[in-house]
């Protein structure tokens, strides 16, 4: 079993939330797709040490980061440093003398930005390091919460002169910090960062009476990383007898396709013995109201609760040492009304096989099922299943970037499984994520927010880029082999470059023209062969690529963004059949796009149109 490293430390009791352990579900002998089983690949990497913390490197593909330590004779630990395990080269290498500890603090290894943190004992601060800066730099605070939207936004609940639990915010990955929430005037007992928007956060404040052990808990929401706040609701609860253990905890759901309005709440219910437990509630209106969804009790067995979101539906995993709110509420179920009612779901294997589930953060419709004999895969939230591979009792992790792979760790050995079809789950329509100041496009069912929305608006919008075709996600860039947060549009791909934060290069366009013509250029097809400088006053010649630009294409290039939006020409003008409508047009390819000449629109702003290269690339990948 794999423990999801989010635990409820309430009244001295640790309630574990498990991500890969699931029994008590319904079995249905539903038909499954007959597929050839995929084969696990032994990476040949050295065995992992027994005492370690692992995470994927967000900056370079095919690398598992392992923070290693050894056990001394007196049972203390000695840090050995951070090592890279590259499953392509089969090499283990020392990256840094620093160590992160993602087991106790997931924020010390950010799989969306590649930033790692080592805390300094007895202090709030420590060292920030990465695979591109292994020596690291000193920081005043170690983050306790980080954005999962690919930005450098992070937070720390640390010490200050004003409060025992003040909130600090950083928008540059921890290099500088600003104290937030001073106007709230109460101790901050909890913080939750929205999955799709790192600036959208919730805090829980408490006003406690130590004599009566009663407390008033207030929930506040901030759309701007703690600058302004809106009170959402107030709940009455208890405070621990010891005077320092909270009786209430809350968190947001994982993944960029969830809603900023979704919160899960756990509240102590009190009572002696087996009647004591934690009441679990769900909010899908930003903490204004909560619906009870179940109760974790003190009975035998490991209490397991996990909830997923896909669109307007919620999926609940709920069993083992738990007590249901009502006898008729099943352990594995779906709710389409915000958790008010639940409908039982079934699985393709019997309970004796000990099935367990895993969902990927950026592909909400996909589920993996692990059981005694096989690993299964569903692309439609369990409506249909296909047998994927033999199961070897592994700890499983999906790479946080495309192309996706499933990493399996068994007996400290690392195995790999390619998931070529998982990318298809990135393009289906989603629902409005409720991100503040975001735009949701009904025509494609995708959201546009943050720096990508700013770039889209400032550089031509719909005419230049078209509608969004995916949500933001991490992908390996074929041009430089690095991993970036990207979002696909009908005509291009946006790439987020945090290293250029605050400059006009923070968002760059993908080199889709280069990518889609790579084979044709390698074959030296006639239009892509460099030509000599015609030395003409009516043409613009680019020695960088050996191609010309003239007439309507030259005018459009110069008036609508030039080099920064389109790049250099990589072909001459030639006739080509448009794959979208089947008609033949005069076209010219550029590093980032394709120009199409439409004589039927001569004299209008539509005389030159941009090719739908984003759509074309998604189709080429088999995702659209």
C-alpha positions as CSV (number, residue, x, y, z in Angstrom):
1,X,0.0,0.0,0.0
2,X,1.1,3.5,-0.7
3,X,0.4,6.3,1.7
4,X,-0.8,9.5,0.2
5,X,1.4,12.0,2.0
6,X,-1.5,14.1,3.2
7,X,-2.5,13.1,6.7
8,X,-4.9,14.5,9.2
9,X,-3.0,15.1,12.4
10,X,-6.0,15.7,14.6
11,X,-6.0,15.5,18.4
12,X,-2.8,13.4,18.3
13,X,-4.4,10.8,15.9
14,X,-3.0,10.4,12.5
15,X,-5.6,9.4,9.9
16,X,-3.9,8.1,6.8
17,X,-5.3,8.8,3.3
18,X,-4.2,6.0,1.0
19,X,-3.9,6.5,-2.7
20,X,-3.5,2.9,-3.8
21,X,-5.5,0.7,-1.5
22,X,-9.1,-0.1,-2.2
23,X,-11.4,-2.9,-1.1
24,X,-15.0,-3.2,-0.3
25,X,-16.0,-2.1,-3.8
26,X,-18.6,-3.6,-6.2
27,X,-17.6,-6.2,-8.7
28,X,-19.1,-6.4,-12.1
29,X,-18.2,-8.8,-14.9
30,X,-18.5,-6.1,-17.4
31,X,-16.9,-6.7,-20.8
32,X,-13.4,-5.3,-21.2
33,X,-11.4,-4.4,-24.3
34,X,-9.1,-7.2,-25.5
35,X,-5.7,-5.7,-25.8
36,X,-2.1,-7.0,-26.1
37,X,-0.5,-6.5,-22.7
38,X,2.3,-4.0,-22.3
39,X,5.6,-5.2,-21.0
40,X,7.4,-3.7,-18.0
41,X,10.9,-2.6,-18.8
42,X,13.7,-3.1,-16.2
43,X,15.6,0.2,-16.3
44,X,18.8,-1.5,-15.1
45,X,19.3,1.3,-12.5
46,X,21.0,0.5,-9.2
47,X,18.6,-0.4,-6.4
48,X,17.3,2.4,-4.3
49,X,18.5,2.7,-0.8
50,X,16.1,1.7,2.0
51,X,15.9,5.3,3.4
52,X,15.0,7.8,0.8
53,X,12.5,10.3,-0.5
54,X,11.7,10.4,-4.3
55,X,10.2,12.6,-6.8
56,X,10.4,13.3,-10.6
57,X,12.7,16.0,-11.9
58,X,10.4,18.7,-13.4
59,X,13.2,20.2,-15.5
60,X,14.6,17.3,-17.3
61,X,12.8,14.2,-18.5
62,X,13.5,10.5,-17.7
63,X,15.0,11.4,-14.3
64,X,13.9,10.3,-10.8
65,X,15.4,12.4,-8.0
66,X,16.3,10.5,-4.8
67,X,17.2,12.1,-1.5
68,X,19.3,9.5,0.2
69,X,20.3,9.0,3.8
70,X,22.0,6.3,5.9
71,X,21.1,4.9,9.3
72,X,23.7,5.2,12.1
73,X,24.3,2.7,14.9
74,X,22.3,5.0,17.3
75,X,19.4,5.0,14.8
76,X,20.0,8.5,13.8
77,X,20.2,9.5,10.1
78,X,23.0,10.9,8.0
79,X,22.1,12.7,4.8
80,X,24.0,11.5,1.8
81,X,22.7,14.1,-0.8
82,X,20.3,14.1,-3.7
83,X,21.0,11.7,-6.6
84,X,19.6,11.5,-10.1
85,X,18.5,8.1,-11.5
86,X,18.2,8.4,-15.3
87,X,16.2,5.5,-16.7
88,X,17.3,6.1,-20.3
89,X,21.1,6.1,-19.6
90,X,20.8,3.7,-16.6
91,X,23.1,6.0,-14.6
92,X,22.9,7.1,-10.9
93,X,24.8,10.3,-10.3
94,X,25.2,12.7,-7.3
95,X,23.3,15.9,-8.0
96,X,23.8,17.8,-4.8
97,X,25.0,17.5,-1.2
98,X,21.6,18.9,-0.2
99,X,18.6,16.8,0.7
100,X,14.9,17.3,0.4
101,X,12.3,15.4,2.4
102,X,9.1,15.0,0.3
103,X,7.8,12.3,2.7
104,X,7.1,14.8,5.5
105,X,6.8,18.0,3.3
106,X,5.8,17.5,-0.3
107,X,6.6,21.1,-1.0
108,X,10.3,20.4,-0.7
109,X,10.3,18.8,-4.1
110,X,8.0,20.5,-6.6
111,X,7.3,18.3,-9.6
112,X,5.9,21.2,-11.5
113,X,8.9,23.6,-11.3
114,X,11.9,21.4,-10.4
115,X,12.7,23.4,-7.2
116,X,14.0,21.5,-4.2
117,X,14.4,22.6,-0.6
118,X,16.6,21.6,2.3
119,X,15.6,23.0,5.6
120,X,18.0,24.3,8.2
121,X,17.5,22.7,11.6
122,X,16.0,25.1,14.1
123,X,15.3,27.8,11.5
124,X,12.5,28.7,9.1
125,X,14.9,29.0,6.2
126,X,17.3,26.7,4.3
127,X,18.6,26.1,0.8
128,X,16.7,26.2,-2.5
129,X,18.4,24.0,-5.2
130,X,17.6,22.2,-8.5
131,X,19.1,20.1,-11.2
132,X,20.2,23.3,-13.0
133,X,21.6,24.9,-9.8
134,X,22.7,22.0,-7.5
135,X,24.7,24.2,-5.2
136,X,21.6,26.2,-4.4
137,X,20.9,29.6,-2.7
138,X,19.8,30.5,0.8
139,X,16.1,31.3,1.4
140,X,14.4,32.8,4.4
141,X,11.6,30.3,4.4
142,X,11.0,26.7,3.4
143,X,7.6,26.4,1.6
144,X,4.9,24.4,3.2
145,X,2.6,24.7,0.2
146,X,3.4,25.2,-3.5
147,X,1.4,25.9,-6.7
148,X,0.7,23.0,-9.0
149,X,-0.1,25.2,-12.0
150,X,3.5,25.4,-13.2
151,X,4.2,28.9,-11.7
152,X,6.7,29.7,-9.1
153,X,4.0,30.7,-6.5
154,X,4.5,29.2,-3.1
155,X,3.6,29.8,0.6
156,X,5.0,29.2,4.0
157,X,3.2,29.2,7.3
158,X,6.1,30.2,9.6
159,X,7.1,32.3,12.5
160,X,7.1,36.1,12.8
161,X,7.1,38.7,15.4
162,X,3.3,39.3,14.9
163,X,1.9,35.8,15.1
164,X,2.9,32.2,15.9
165,X,1.5,31.1,12.6
166,X,1.8,33.9,10.0
167,X,1.5,33.5,6.2
168,X,4.2,34.3,3.8
169,X,3.9,34.4,0.0
170,X,6.5,34.2,-2.7
171,X,6.0,34.6,-6.5
172,X,9.6,33.8,-7.5
173,X,10.1,30.4,-6.1
174,X,11.2,31.4,-2.6
175,X,13.8,34.0,-3.3
176,X,11.7,36.8,-1.8
177,X,8.8,36.6,0.6
178,X,6.0,38.9,1.6
179,X,3.9,38.5,4.7
180,X,0.2,38.2,4.0
181,X,-3.0,38.0,5.9
182,X,-2.2,40.5,8.6
183,X,-5.7,42.0,8.3
184,X,-7.2,38.7,9.3
185,X,-6.1,39.2,13.0
186,X,-6.4,35.5,13.9
187,X,-4.1,32.6,14.0
188,X,-3.9,30.8,10.6
189,X,-4.5,27.1,11.3
190,X,-4.7,25.8,7.8
191,X,-3.8,26.7,4.2
192,X,-5.0,25.2,0.9
193,X,-3.7,26.1,-2.6
194,X,-6.1,25.6,-5.5
195,X,-4.9,23.1,-8.1
196,X,-5.6,25.0,-11.3
197,X,-4.5,28.4,-9.9
198,X,-1.7,28.9,-7.5
199,X,-2.8,32.4,-6.5
200,X,-6.2,31.2,-5.4
201,X,-5.9,30.1,-1.8
202,X,-8.0,29.4,1.3
203,X,-7.1,29.8,4.9
204,X,-8.7,28.5,8.0
205,X,-8.6,30.8,11.1
206,X,-9.5,29.8,14.7
207,X,-10.7,31.7,17.7
208,X,-10.4,29.3,20.6
209,X,-11.5,29.2,24.2
210,X,-9.0,27.1,26.1
211,X,-11.3,26.6,29.1
212,X,-14.2,25.2,27.2
213,X,-12.2,23.6,24.4
214,X,-14.5,25.2,21.9
215,X,-13.4,27.1,18.8
216,X,-14.9,29.1,16.0
217,X,-13.3,28.3,12.6
218,X,-13.6,30.8,9.8
219,X,-12.8,30.1,6.1
220,X,-11.4,32.9,4.0
221,X,-10.6,33.0,0.2
222,X,-8.0,35.1,-1.6
223,X,-7.8,35.3,-5.4
224,X,-4.5,37.1,-5.4
225,X,-2.1,35.2,-3.2
226,X,-3.2,36.7,0.0
227,X,-3.4,40.4,-0.8
228,X,-7.2,40.6,-0.5
229,X,-9.6,38.3,1.4
230,X,-13.2,37.3,1.4
231,X,-14.9,35.5,4.3
232,X,-16.7,32.4,3.0
233,X,-18.2,30.6,6.1
234,X,-17.9,29.9,9.8
235,X,-18.1,26.6,11.6
236,X,-18.2,25.7,15.3
237,X,-15.7,23.0,16.4
238,X,-13.5,21.9,19.3
239,X,-10.0,22.5,20.3
240,X,-7.8,19.7,21.7
241,X,-7.6,19.0,25.4
242,X,-3.8,19.5,25.2
243,X,-4.5,23.0,23.9
244,X,-2.4,22.7,20.8
245,X,-3.9,20.0,18.5
246,X,-6.4,21.1,15.9
247,X,-9.7,19.3,15.6
248,X,-10.4,20.4,12.0
249,X,-8.5,20.2,8.7
250,X,-9.2,20.9,5.1
251,X,-7.6,20.6,1.6
252,X,-8.1,21.2,-2.1
253,X,-8.3,18.5,-4.7
254,X,-5.3,17.7,-6.9
255,X,-5.0,18.5,-10.5
256,X,-5.4,21.5,-12.9
257,X,-8.7,20.2,-14.2
258,X,-10.4,20.5,-10.8
259,X,-12.3,23.6,-9.7
260,X,-10.9,26.3,-7.4
261,X,-14.3,26.1,-5.7
262,X,-13.7,22.5,-4.4
263,X,-12.6,21.9,-0.8
264,X,-12.7,18.8,1.4
265,X,-13.1,19.2,5.2
266,X,-12.4,16.8,8.1
267,X,-13.9,17.6,11.5
268,X,-13.6,15.8,14.8
269,X,-16.9,14.4,16.0
270,X,-15.9,13.5,19.5
271,X,-17.3,10.7,21.7
272,X,-15.8,7.8,23.6
273,X,-14.1,4.8,22.0
274,X,-15.4,3.7,18.7
275,X,-17.9,6.5,18.5
276,X,-15.1,9.0,18.0
277,X,-14.1,9.8,14.5
278,X,-13.8,12.5,11.8
279,X,-16.7,13.7,9.7
280,X,-15.7,14.3,6.1
281,X,-17.5,17.0,4.1
282,X,-17.2,18.4,0.5
283,X,-17.7,21.9,-0.7
284,X,-18.0,22.8,-4.4
285,X,-18.9,26.4,-3.9
286,X,-15.6,27.7,-2.5
287,X,-16.2,26.9,1.2
288,X,-19.6,28.6,1.5
289,X,-21.4,25.4,2.2
290,X,-20.3,21.8,2.9
291,X,-22.1,18.4,2.3
292,X,-21.3,15.5,4.5
293,X,-19.9,12.6,2.5
294,X,-18.7,10.1,5.2
295,X,-17.1,9.4,8.6
296,X,-13.7,8.0,9.5
297,X,-14.0,6.1,12.7
298,X,-11.7,4.5,15.2
299,X,-12.8,1.0,14.3
300,X,-10.4,-1.8,13.1
301,X,-8.6,-1.5,9.8
302,X,-6.9,1.4,8.0
303,X,-9.3,4.3,7.4
304,X,-9.2,5.2,3.7
305,X,-10.8,8.2,2.1
306,X,-10.0,9.8,-1.2
307,X,-12.1,11.9,-3.6
308,X,-11.5,12.7,-7.3
309,X,-13.2,15.3,-9.4
310,X,-13.9,15.2,-13.2
311,X,-16.1,18.0,-14.5
312,X,-19.1,18.4,-12.3
313,X,-18.8,14.8,-10.9
314,X,-17.0,13.6,-7.8
315,X,-15.8,10.0,-7.3
316,X,-15.3,8.7,-3.7
317,X,-13.1,6.0,-2.4
318,X,-14.2,5.2,1.1
319,X,-13.6,2.1,3.2
320,X,-11.6,0.3,5.9
321,X,-12.1,1.5,9.5
322,X,-14.7,3.9,8.3
323,X,-18.4,4.4,9.2
324,X,-20.7,5.6,6.4
325,X,-23.0,8.5,6.9
326,X,-25.8,6.2,5.9
327,X,-25.9,2.5,5.4
328,X,-27.0,2.8,1.8
329,X,-23.9,4.9,0.9
330,X,-21.5,2.6,-1.1
331,X,-17.7,2.6,-0.6
332,X,-16.9,3.5,-4.2
333,X,-19.4,5.8,-5.8
334,X,-20.1,8.8,-8.0
335,X,-21.9,12.1,-7.1
336,X,-23.3,14.6,-9.6
337,X,-24.8,16.9,-7.1
338,X,-21.8,18.1,-5.0
339,X,-21.8,15.1,-2.7
340,X,-25.4,15.2,-1.6
341,X,-26.2,11.8,-3.1
342,X,-24.0,9.0,-4.3
343,X,-24.4,6.2,-6.9
344,X,-22.5,2.9,-6.6
345,X,-19.8,2.1,-9.2
346,X,-18.4,-1.2,-10.1
347,X,-15.0,-2.6,-11.0
348,X,-14.0,-5.4,-13.5
349,X,-12.4,-7.7,-10.9
350,X,-13.7,-9.3,-7.7
351,X,-12.8,-7.9,-4.3
352,X,-10.6,-10.9,-3.5
353,X,-8.1,-9.5,-6.0
354,X,-7.6,-6.5,-3.7
355,X,-8.1,-3.8,-6.3
356,X,-6.6,-0.3,-5.9
357,X,-7.0,2.9,-7.9
358,X,-4.7,5.7,-9.1
359,X,-5.8,8.9,-11.0
360,X,-3.4,11.2,-12.8
361,X,-3.6,14.9,-11.9
362,X,-3.8,16.4,-15.5
363,X,-6.0,13.7,-17.0
364,X,-9.1,13.5,-14.8
365,X,-11.0,10.9,-16.9
366,X,-8.3,8.3,-16.6
367,X,-8.0,5.7,-13.9
368,X,-5.5,2.9,-13.3
369,X,-6.5,-0.2,-11.3
370,X,-4.0,-2.4,-9.7
371,X,-4.9,-5.8,-8.4
372,X,-3.2,-9.2,-7.6
373,X,-2.7,-10.3,-11.2
374,X,-3.0,-7.3,-13.6
375,X,-2.8,-3.6,-14.0
376,X,-6.0,-2.1,-15.7
377,X,-6.7,1.2,-17.4
378,X,-9.8,3.2,-18.0
379,X,-10.1,6.4,-20.1
380,X,-13.7,7.0,-19.2
381,X,-13.8,7.0,-15.4
382,X,-14.4,3.3,-15.1
383,X,-17.2,2.8,-17.7
384,X,-14.8,0.5,-19.7
385,X,-11.6,-1.1,-18.7
386,X,-8.7,-2.6,-20.6
387,X,-6.1,-5.0,-19.2
388,X,-2.8,-3.0,-19.5
389,X,0.0,-5.2,-18.1
390,X,0.9,-7.8,-15.5
391,X,0.9,-6.6,-12.0
392,X,4.1,-7.1,-10.0
393,X,3.0,-5.6,-6.7
394,X,4.7,-2.2,-7.3
395,X,4.6,1.2,-5.9
396,X,3.3,3.2,-8.9
397,X,3.9,6.8,-10.1
398,X,2.9,8.4,-13.4
399,X,5.4,10.9,-14.8
400,X,4.0,14.5,-14.4
401,X,4.8,15.3,-18.0
402,X,4.0,14.0,-21.5
403,X,4.9,11.6,-23.1
404,X,3.6,9.8,-20.1
405,X,5.2,6.7,-18.5
406,X,4.3,4.6,-15.5
407,X,7.1,4.1,-13.0
408,X,7.0,1.0,-10.8
409,X,9.2,0.4,-7.8
410,X,9.5,-3.1,-6.5
411,X,12.1,-4.3,-4.0
412,X,13.8,-1.0,-4.5
413,X,14.3,-1.7,-8.2
414,X,12.9,0.7,-10.8
415,X,10.7,-0.5,-13.7
416,X,9.0,1.4,-16.5
417,X,5.9,1.1,-18.6
418,X,5.2,3.3,-21.6
419,X,1.7,4.9,-21.7
420,X,1.3,6.0,-25.4
421,X,-2.4,6.5,-25.2
422,X,-2.6,8.6,-22.0
423,X,-2.0,11.8,-23.9
424,X,-5.5,11.4,-25.5
425,X,-7.0,12.2,-22.1
426,X,-5.6,15.8,-22.2
427,X,-7.8,17.1,-25.0
428,X,-11.4,16.2,-24.0
429,X,-13.5,19.1,-22.8
430,X,-13.6,20.0,-19.1
431,X,-15.8,22.3,-17.1
432,X,-15.2,25.9,-15.9
433,X,-12.4,25.7,-13.3
434,X,-13.7,28.9,-11.6
435,X,-10.3,30.5,-11.7
436,X,-10.6,34.2,-10.8
437,X,-10.2,36.4,-14.0
438,X,-10.1,33.3,-16.2
439,X,-12.1,32.8,-19.4
440,X,-13.9,29.5,-20.2
441,X,-14.5,28.7,-23.8
442,X,-17.7,26.7,-24.4
443,X,-16.8,26.0,-28.0
444,X,-13.9,23.8,-27.0
445,X,-14.5,23.3,-23.3
446,X,-11.2,24.6,-22.0
447,X,-10.0,27.4,-19.6
448,X,-7.6,30.2,-20.3
449,X,-6.0,32.0,-17.3
450,X,-2.8,33.5,-15.8
451,X,0.2,34.4,-18.0
452,X,-1.2,32.4,-20.9
453,X,-4.4,34.5,-21.0
454,X,-2.3,37.7,-20.7
455,X,-0.1,36.7,-23.7
456,X,-3.2,35.5,-25.7
457,X,-4.9,38.9,-25.2
458,X,-1.9,41.1,-25.9
459,X,-0.7,39.3,-29.0
460,X,-3.8,38.8,-31.2
461,X,-6.1,36.6,-29.3
462,X,-8.5,34.4,-31.3
463,X,-7.3,35.5,-34.8
464,X,-3.7,34.7,-34.0
465,X,-4.0,31.6,-31.8
466,X,-7.5,30.3,-32.0
467,X,-9.3,28.6,-29.1
468,X,-7.6,26.6,-26.4
469,X,-7.6,22.9,-27.1
470,X,-6.1,21.6,-23.8
471,X,-5.7,22.7,-20.2
472,X,-2.1,23.6,-19.2
473,X,0.1,20.6,-18.6
474,X,3.8,19.6,-18.6
475,X,5.4,18.3,-21.7
476,X,8.9,17.5,-23.0
477,X,9.9,20.0,-25.7
478,X,11.3,18.2,-28.7
479,X,13.4,21.3,-29.6
480,X,15.6,21.4,-26.5
481,X,14.6,18.2,-24.6
482,X,13.5,20.2,-21.6
483,X,10.1,20.1,-19.7
484,X,7.8,23.1,-19.8
485,X,4.3,23.9,-18.8
486,X,2.4,24.2,-22.1
487,X,-1.1,24.8,-23.4
488,X,-2.3,23.9,-26.9
489,X,-4.4,26.2,-29.1
490,X,-5.8,25.7,-32.5
491,X,-2.9,27.5,-34.2
492,X,0.0,27.1,-31.8
493,X,1.4,25.9,-28.4
494,X,2.1,28.3,-25.5
495,X,5.2,27.5,-23.4
496,X,5.8,29.0,-19.9
497,X,9.4,29.9,-19.1
498,X,9.6,30.9,-15.4
499,X,13.3,31.6,-15.9
500,X,12.2,34.7,-18.0
501,X,9.7,35.9,-15.4
502,X,8.9,39.6,-15.7
503,X,10.2,39.8,-19.3
504,X,8.4,39.6,-22.6
505,X,9.8,36.1,-23.0
506,X,8.0,34.6,-20.0
507,X,5.6,33.0,-22.6
508,X,7.1,31.7,-25.8
509,X,5.4,30.1,-28.8
510,X,6.3,26.5,-29.7
511,X,8.3,25.9,-32.9
512,X,5.4,24.0,-34.5
513,X,6.4,24.9,-38.0
514,X,9.7,23.3,-37.4
515,X,8.2,20.3,-35.6
516,X,5.7,19.5,-38.3
517,X,8.1,19.8,-41.2
518,X,11.1,18.1,-39.7
519,X,10.8,15.0,-41.9
520,X,10.2,17.1,-45.1
521,X,13.2,19.3,-44.4
522,X,15.3,16.3,-43.7
523,X,14.3,14.9,-47.1
524,X,15.2,18.3,-48.6
525,X,11.9,18.7,-50.3
526,X,12.1,21.4,-52.9
527,X,10.2,24.2,-51.0
528,X,12.4,23.8,-47.9
529,X,15.7,24.0,-49.7
530,X,17.6,27.2,-49.0
531,X,17.8,29.7,-51.9
532,X,20.2,32.4,-52.9
533,X,19.7,36.0,-52.0
534,X,17.6,37.5,-54.9
535,X,18.9,41.0,-53.9
536,X,15.4,42.4,-54.5
537,X,13.8,45.5,-53.0
538,X,10.4,43.8,-53.0
539,X,11.6,40.8,-51.0
540,X,13.0,40.3,-47.6
541,X,15.8,37.7,-47.5
542,X,16.8,35.8,-44.3
543,X,20.3,34.4,-44.4
544,X,19.6,32.6,-41.1
545,X,17.4,30.1,-42.9
546,X,18.1,31.0,-46.6
547,X,14.5,31.9,-47.5
548,X,12.6,34.9,-48.8
549,X,9.5,36.8,-47.7
550,X,7.5,38.8,-50.2
551,X,4.1,40.4,-51.2
552,X,1.1,39.6,-49.0
553,X,3.0,37.2,-46.7
554,X,5.7,39.9,-46.1
555,X,3.1,42.5,-45.3
556,X,1.2,40.2,-42.9
557,X,4.5,39.1,-41.2
558,X,5.6,42.7,-40.6
559,X,2.2,44.0,-39.4
560,X,1.3,41.2,-37.1
561,X,4.2,40.3,-34.9
562,X,7.1,39.4,-37.1
563,X,10.0,37.3,-35.7
564,X,8.6,37.0,-32.2
565,X,5.3,35.5,-33.2
566,X,6.2,33.6,-36.4
567,X,10.0,33.1,-36.4
568,X,12.0,32.9,-39.6
569,X,10.6,31.5,-42.9
570,X,11.7,27.9,-43.3
571,X,10.3,27.4,-46.8
572,X,9.5,29.4,-50.0
573,X,5.9,29.9,-51.1
574,X,4.4,26.7,-52.7
575,X,1.1,25.0,-53.3
576,X,-0.3,22.7,-50.6
577,X,-3.5,20.9,-49.8
578,X,-5.0,22.1,-46.5
579,X,-5.6,19.0,-44.4
580,X,-8.5,20.8,-42.6
581,X,-10.7,21.6,-45.7
582,X,-9.1,19.7,-48.5
583,X,-8.5,22.8,-50.7
584,X,-5.2,23.8,-52.3
585,X,-3.6,27.1,-51.2
586,X,-0.4,29.0,-51.6
587,X,1.4,28.6,-48.3
588,X,4.7,29.4,-46.6
589,X,6.1,27.7,-43.5
590,X,7.7,29.6,-40.6
591,X,9.4,28.3,-37.5
592,X,6.2,28.8,-35.5
593,X,3.4,28.7,-38.1
594,X,2.1,28.4,-41.6
595,X,0.8,31.3,-43.7
596,X,-2.1,30.6,-46.1
597,X,-3.1,32.9,-49.0
598,X,-6.8,33.2,-49.6
599,X,-7.5,35.2,-52.8
600,X,-11.2,35.0,-52.2
601,X,-10.6,37.3,-49.3
602,X,-8.4,39.8,-51.2
603,X,-8.5,43.3,-49.8
604,X,-9.7,42.2,-46.3
605,X,-7.9,41.3,-43.1
606,X,-8.6,37.6,-43.9
607,X,-6.5,37.6,-47.1
608,X,-3.7,35.8,-45.2
609,X,-4.8,33.2,-42.6
610,X,-2.7,31.2,-40.2
611,X,-2.6,27.4,-40.4
612,X,-4.2,25.4,-37.6
613,X,-0.9,23.8,-36.6
614,X,-1.9,23.2,-33.0
615,X,-4.8,21.0,-34.3
616,X,-2.5,19.3,-36.8
617,X,0.1,18.4,-34.2
618,X,-2.5,17.1,-31.8
619,X,-3.9,14.9,-34.6
620,X,-0.4,13.7,-35.4
621,X,0.1,12.7,-31.8
622,X,-3.2,10.8,-31.9
623,X,-4.7,13.1,-29.2
624,X,-7.4,14.8,-31.2
